[in-house]
Amino acid sequence: MSKRSLILIALVAVLGLALGAGLFWQMGGGAGAGDGAQTAQGDVGGPFQLVDQDGRPVDESVLEGQWNIVFFGFTYCPDICPSTLQAINVAKQQLGPRGDELQTVFISVDPERDTPEQLKTYLSLDAFPDNVIGLTGTPEQVAQVAKAYYVYYRKSGEGPDYTVDHSTAAYLMDPQGRFNRVLAFGLAPDEMARLIRTAMQEG
């Protein structure tokens, strides 16, 4: 085989890896430490049984009828969770009247500490969106919904001050409760608003 043929084969291989890496990032695999690659679009999300910050039972039907950003985190999170919720709040404001069509659903990956009362206190902060639905449940219920969204989380440390390592991407879901796209951690609010507006316009 000629040297030129070998070079062409190598270039094709490199391009293939680059395209694969780009798809992996787009589907959330590069959104943060511990994030896993998503499978087909229709596979993200699914049935769940949790309770909201008022102690009321909630299932996947909470996602129907409006656009939703679904984000997994915990109330004792020192940085990723509050900064993401703040960015969502600003993006929602930048959407103007269409911001009223956007609901935020915050699902705790720390059911040991995140009681409904704790969620209600945390999510009432002025810097967060005003219509956040906080969800928690038993460890088994949280594990089920995390699996449905391909979310990684793991308790880190011992004692009352432990933390939780978790995926950082948020999920934009359409008014039928179907996955639309990943909103990667660190998006500027204006870019987040642009992506959401585009999704809304495309229907």
Buried (B, 14 or more C-beta within 10 A) or exposed (E): EEEEEEEEEEEEEEEEEEEEEEEBBBBBBBBBEEBBBBEEEEEBBBEBBBBBBEEEEBEBEBBEEBBBBBBBBBBBBEEBBBBBBBBBBBBBEBBEEBBEBBBBBBBBBBBBBBBBEBBBEBBEEEEBBEBBBBBBBEEEBBBBBBEBBBBBBEEEEEEEEEBBBBBBBBBBBBBEBEBBBBBBBBBEBEBBBBBBBEBBEEE
